[in-house]
Amino acid sequence: MALTHPAAHPTVAVGPVHPAHPPRRRAGTRLMTAATALAIAAGLGYLAWRDPAEARGVWESVAGKARPKQALPLAERPSLIGRPWDGLITLPAQKQKVLGLSTVKAAAQSEPIRLELLGTTEYISDTLTKVRPMFKGRVDKVHVTVGNAVKKGEPLIDLYSTELAEAKSTCEIERIQWLYDKNLLQIREALLRTKAVSQQLYEETRNNEMKNRREYEVARDKLFVYGLTDEEVERVKDETGSQKARLTLRAPINGLVIDRNVAVGNLYDENDTLLVIAPLDRLWVWGNVFESDLDLVRLGQSWEIRFPFLERKLQGKVEYISNRVDPNSHAVRVRTSIPNPEGHLKSDMLVRGMLEIPPEPGRTVVPRTALIVDDGRYDVFVRAAGRPDTFERRVVDVAQEKDDHAVIDGGLKEGEDVVAVGSLILSQIYEDLQMTAGGTPTGPASGTN
């Protein structure tokens, strides 16, 4: 099984060097390169732990002092066959020095995990305004097009509609009838005080006034639904002929026209969206979080938004985490909103974000060189408590890997000694012992803690 450090660097193979094939020598003593010396030193260190006598013979062979030596039969070499293995590796201090092992203490996480996200901006769909006619009518003029900034109350579209003219006429008739009944009620109220009219006639007049007032209010409210303002409703009584059929749709908000589906001369009704206006004061920002990092993301976490081409930074917080994984990118979208008071930011702009995941109790930090990757599993070697010569192999959960360190989310405690240099050599020793023992240990070295 191939074991590697997650950090990319050249490694030196460690294994027994057979003394029967010493390096060839030319006239004089050839100088060894630094790489060769390092390989021999590492190999001898490992061999010195397994078979000191053979290691001594190899060194003498390399140095030109070879002497005949009969290797010990396998039966006489140290072996674990027939004895249970607790999964621990025991190395005296001198052998640790020869192998170049060094350890560091696992430190408590003090800095947040910074997760870089790529994303885009988008207009906030919850605040988009869709401009529709509330009646069937013909478009006579369009005052704006896509990309125009508009202010509330500015003209957008001129409409001509017989349906609108009918609604205005109905409203005017109801208004006239109500005014007549209102005046009649006032007259009969005065006559009632002088007993000139009966109480019954007065009550009938009052009921008619109330009924016609309600009908007028309904007709007037219909014009408000059609999009007329108070001033336009008041001007209905002064309109004549085709004026009653005309209406100008005006911008209901400040914003930017982002969509247009209208052409002059066409007929439209309340089912047609003619324009879409987006407010510019705020924008959404969407970022992509890969599945492997999703467990780190929570609502409310700080999110720094950077616009590379504008040299601008804004702060936001995670407001929404999608419950859907994109099948192509295997990423989950997260969202925040940012202010845009000057309107310089647009939709679909590329952004880079830095999401900060606060430190959590129990997380530790170790050098990245301490990690061993084994088929997607992360292992480290930890010095056994109170036993400086003993190391155990332990499975850990990695929250994040960086170039020089890794954040551990489980499997290590603060203050434990972790092998930072030499973990690959220990891994090879561990595998050899595992093979010699004839199986996987059930002790601490199995990855339990």
C-alpha positions, -999 to +999 in steps of 0.1 A: +000+000+000+015+033-010+018+059+018+026+095+011+028+128+028+001+152+016+029+178+012+047+173-021+085+167-016+110+141-026+112+110-004+140+086+002+132+049+000+141+031+032+149-007+032+176-033+038+207-028+018+223-062+009+261-063+017+268-088-011+268-059-037+290-031-025+294+000-047+321-003-074+352+018-068+375+035-092+411+044-086+411+063-053+381+069-031+351+083-049+332+111-031+295+103-024+269+129-033+247+144-006+217+125-019+235+092-018+248+098+017+213+107+029+198+076+014+225+054+030+221+071+064+184+066+064+186+030+052+213+022+078+192+039+105+163+017+097+185-014+094+203-006+126+170-009+144+161-043+127+196-059+125+225-040+141+251-066+129+240-065+093+239-027+094+275-026+106+285-049+078+268-027+052+286+004+065+320-013+063+312-024+028+303+011+017+333+026+034+357+001+018+363-020+049+343-050+038+350-082+057+334-116+052+303-119+074+277-146+076+242-131+080+223-146+109+197-172+098+162-159+098+153-182+127+179-164+149+167-128+140+143-109+163+108-118+153+073-112+164+060-145+150+042-163+177+039-132+199+010-108+200+018-072+189+002-043+207+006-020+176+033+001+192+067+010+178+096+011+203+127+030+194+154+040+218+166+076+218+198+067+198+178+050+171+154+079+169+183+102+164+198+080+136+164+080+118+162+117+122+129+117+141+116+149+156+083+156+173+062+187+181+033+192+205-002+195+191-013+231+196-049+242+203-064+259+173-062+297+178-067+311+143-099+307+122-099+284+092-100+306+061-119+291+032-115+307-002-146+307-023-153+317-059-186+331-069-207+357-087-231+385-079-268+385-087-297+409-084-319+401-054-349+382-069-370+390-038-369+427-046-374+426-084-403+446-097-422+432-127-441+459-147-474+445-161-506+462-175-536+454-153-559+454-183-559+446-220-543+474-240-521+484-269-486+498-263-482+532-280-447+541-267-418+526-246-397+552-228-368+529-215-348+499-226-325+473-209-297+489-189-315+522-182-315+535-146-349+548-136-363+567-107-396+562-090-424+580-109-406+583-142-426+572-174-420+537-187-448+527-212-478+546-228-509+524-231-542+528-250-571+507-237-609+506-242-611+486-211-594+514-192-618+539-208-648+519-197-635+517-161-629+554-160-664+561-173-680+538-148-661+555-120-673+589-132-709+578-134-708+564-099-692+595-086-719+617-101-747+595-087-731+595-053-727+633-053-764+636-063-775+613-034-752+632-010-767+665-018-802+651-016-795+636+018-783+670+031-815+687+019-838+661+034-819+661+066-828+698+070-864+691+061-866+664+086-858+688+114-888+709+104-910+678+099-913+686+062-905+651+052-911+618+069-886+598+088-891+569+064-882+591+033-851+603+051-839+568+059-844+557+023-824+587+011-796+579+035-795+543+025-792+553-012-764+577-004-745+550+014-751+524-013-739+548-041-709+559-021-697+523-018-702+517-055-682+548-063-654+537-040-653+503-057-650+519-091-624+543-079-603+515-063-604+496-096-586+526-112-560+524-084-555+487-092-551+496-128-521+517-118-536+553-117-523+576-090-545+598-069-539+628-092-548+608-123-580+596-106-589+632-098-583+642-134-607+616-148-637+639-145-619+664-168-609+639-195-628+637-227-629+613-256-598+592-262-581+607-231-599+582-209-583+553-229-547+565-223-524+557-194-487+559-187-471+532-166-445+547-143-416+533-124-427+521-090-392+521-076-357+533-082-336+508-101-322+494-133-342+479-162-328+444-165-354+429-188-377+441-215-404+421-233-425+448-250-429+462-285-448+492-297-481+483-313-487+450-296-516+441-274-508+429-238-528+420-207-523+413-170-505+380-178-477+397-197-445+410-180-433+441-200-403+452-180-383+440-150-367+465-127-340+456-101-331+478-072-294+487-071-290+494-033-282+457-025-269+426-044-267+389-036-233+372-037-232+334-043-202+313-035-194+276-041-184+253-012-171+219-021-187+189-003-154+182+016-157+216+033-194+218+038-193+206+074-173+237+082-199+262+070-225+277+093-251+305+090-238+338+103-201+332+096-181+362+084-175+364+047-151+389+030-161+396-006-134+408-029-139+423-064-105+416-082-111+440-110-124+469-088-099+465-060-128+466-036-137+446-004-170+443+014-181+423+044-210+400+046-223+370+065-236+336+054-274+341+051-283+310+032-269+275+025-284+256-003-297+221+003-287+210-032-253+197-045-245+207-080-241+174-099-214+189-122-192+208-098-201+188-066-203+221-048-230+237-026-240+273-031-240+297-002-253+333-002-248+366+014-260+401+005-239+433+002-247+470+000-244+488-033-254+524-026-236+539-056-249+513-080-214+505-094-217+468-088-235+448-114-251+413-116-229+383-127-196+399-116-169+375-106-159+377-070-135+359-046-145+354-011-127+345+021-150+327+046-138+326+082-146+295+102-140+304+139-118+281+160-136+254+179-128+237+212-110+204+207-094+213+174-056+211+172-029+222+147+001+201+136+027+205+108+014+191+075+045+168+073+031+149+102+002+135+081+003+102+063-023+096+037-034+060+034-062+055+008-079+087+018-074+081+055-052+104+076-028+090+102-002+104+125+024+089+149+020+100+185+045+094+213+028+073+240+022+091+272+050+085+297+069+063+273+094+084+253+107+054+233+072+043+221+050+056+193+015+047+183-002+051+149-035+070+151-062+079+127-072+116+128-099+137+112-086+167+092-107+198+090-083+217+067-049+212+050-026+241+042+009+243+028+026+242+062+000+230+087-032+210+091-062+216+114-072+183+132-109+180+141-106+148+161-080+122+171-055+144+189-054+163+221-036+195+228-001+189+241+004+154+227+038+148+210+033+142+173+061+130+149+067+159+125+098+146+107+102+109+100+066+098+099+072+080+066+100+059+081+078+050+111+051+040+086+074+016+069+085+001+102+049-002+112+040-021+080+070-044+084+059-052+120+024-056+109+034-082+083+057-100+107+029-101+133+006-116+107-023-091+110-036-058+121-030-050+158-059-044+181-041-020+203-035+018+201-016+015+168-048+004+150-060+039+149-083+039+179-078+064+206 
